[in-house]
Amino acid sequence: MPPLFSALRSFVLAAMGLLLGAGLLAGCEEDQGPNRDMNMVTVNWIEGMAMSYVQEQILEDSLNMTVDVSEVQGGGIAFSSVASGNADVFNEAWLPTTHKNSWNQHSDSLQKLGYTYKTTSVGLAVPTYMEVDSVPDIKKYQSELEGIINGIESGAQINTQTQETLERYGMGEDFNVRAASGPATWQALESAIQDEEPIVVVAWKPHWKWERYDLKYVKGATTGDNVDIWGEAEDIFTIVRNGFIGRFPEEAVCFMKEFETDDAQIASLMDAFRDRGNLSKPETAEQWIQNNPEHVAGWLKDTQACVDAPGKPEPLPDDASYSSRLPADTASSEEE
């Protein structure tokens, strides 16, 4: 056989081998089916953290998934983690106001999969024993407060909203918003209340503090007031990175889409995780599931209905907003 023909024959055989190998590999990938390893990201906000670990347990125990939950500091990191592909899902995106900067920055890579909780509020809160009804009243306590408003982690939108409100009322030079972790802020709140001292904290609903302490929002610094700063009532969404719906089993996608909490459920979850003692977070989630089978059954029933529906699950529109469809006075009346 001439050397040139022999070399050509070897090249053709090698190319055929590569093509066959590629085909076999493709076949293997198809046989493997959807990805059953999911990465969730959460922030150390008690409500979202509790939901994340409960979701992890249900996905693993009932839907044959393997789930890894990563905790990060701040919503901005959570958004970028999902957008970059380091995580697949984040269940506590407050939109359209609280996390608007993070959403605007990463929305090309993200989708709203479903609602986690509908109709929220944010603002400044004080203990009811303080003679504070509106923002200007805070100035009466400037000396006792040492000019400090207790915020949360640096870069949080609510800190910016607070500073803008202080400036609007001519108090920008009298007070500073002190950034701190959520747990540090709630510890400061608890200590002040125990001694019946004045304190002003950033606040939001849903959150366990409203059940535990006698608090009130400050007029002029809450959802629905100075709406160009605080906005109207918003909702909490589960956000996912593009391609999520096709990447995972339909039952897992439907579960994450249909997992929505009401007031009773979110209060129960927060209580369990606040008072977990020596239990780990996964152990706390497992215990809560055992104690609340009716809630889990409801979520799984909604999941099955989603799976049985014709077509594939669809994400929500980018501008989805349940609260924007409510009558103007509904959200505020729910928060009193």
Stockholm file with secondary structure:
# STOCKHOLM 1.0

chainA/1-336         MPPLFSALRSFVLAAMGLLLGAGLLAGCEEDQGPNRDMNMVTVNWIEGMAMSYVQEQILEDSLNMTVDVSEVQGGGIAFSSVASGNADVFNEAWLPTTHKNSWNQHSDSLQKLGYTYKTTSVGLAVPTYMEVDSVPDIKKYQSELEGIINGIESGAQINTQTQETLERYGMGEDFNVRAASGPATWQALESAIQDEEPIVVVAWKPHWKWERYDLKYVKGATTGDNVDIWGEAEDIFTIVRNGFIGRFPEEAVCFMKEFETDDAQIASLMDAFRDRGNLSKPETAEQWIQNNPEHVAGWLKDTQACVDAPGKPEPLPDDASYSSRLPADTASSEEE
#=GR chainA/1-336 SS CCHHHHHHHHHHHHHHHHHHHHHHHHHHHHHHCSCCEEEEEEESCHHHHHHHHHHHHHHHHHSCCEEEEEEESSHHHHHHHHHHTSCSEEEEEEETTTTHHHHHHHGGGEEEEEEEECCCEEEEEEETTSCCSBGGGGGGGHHHHTTEEECCSTTCHHHHHHHHHHHHTTCTTTCEEECCCHHHHHHHHHHHHHTTCCCCEEEEESCTHHHHSCEEEEEEEETTSTHHHHCSCCEEEEEEETTHHHHSCHHHHHHHHHCCCCHHHHHHHHHHHHTCTTCCHHHHHHHHHHHCHHHHHHHHHHHHHHHHSSSCCCCBCTTCCSGGGSCTTHHHHHTC
#=GC SS_cons         CCHHHHHHHHHHHHHHHHHHHHHHHHHHHHHHCSCCEEEEEEESCHHHHHHHHHHHHHHHHHSCCEEEEEEESSHHHHHHHHHHTSCSEEEEEEETTTTHHHHHHHGGGEEEEEEEECCCEEEEEEETTSCCSBGGGGGGGHHHHTTEEECCSTTCHHHHHHHHHHHHTTCTTTCEEECCCHHHHHHHHHHHHHTTCCCCEEEEESCTHHHHSCEEEEEEEETTSTHHHHCSCCEEEEEEETTHHHHSCHHHHHHHHHCCCCHHHHHHHHHHHHTCTTCCHHHHHHHHHHHCHHHHHHHHHHHHHHHHSSSCCCCBCTTCCSGGGSCTTHHHHHTC
//
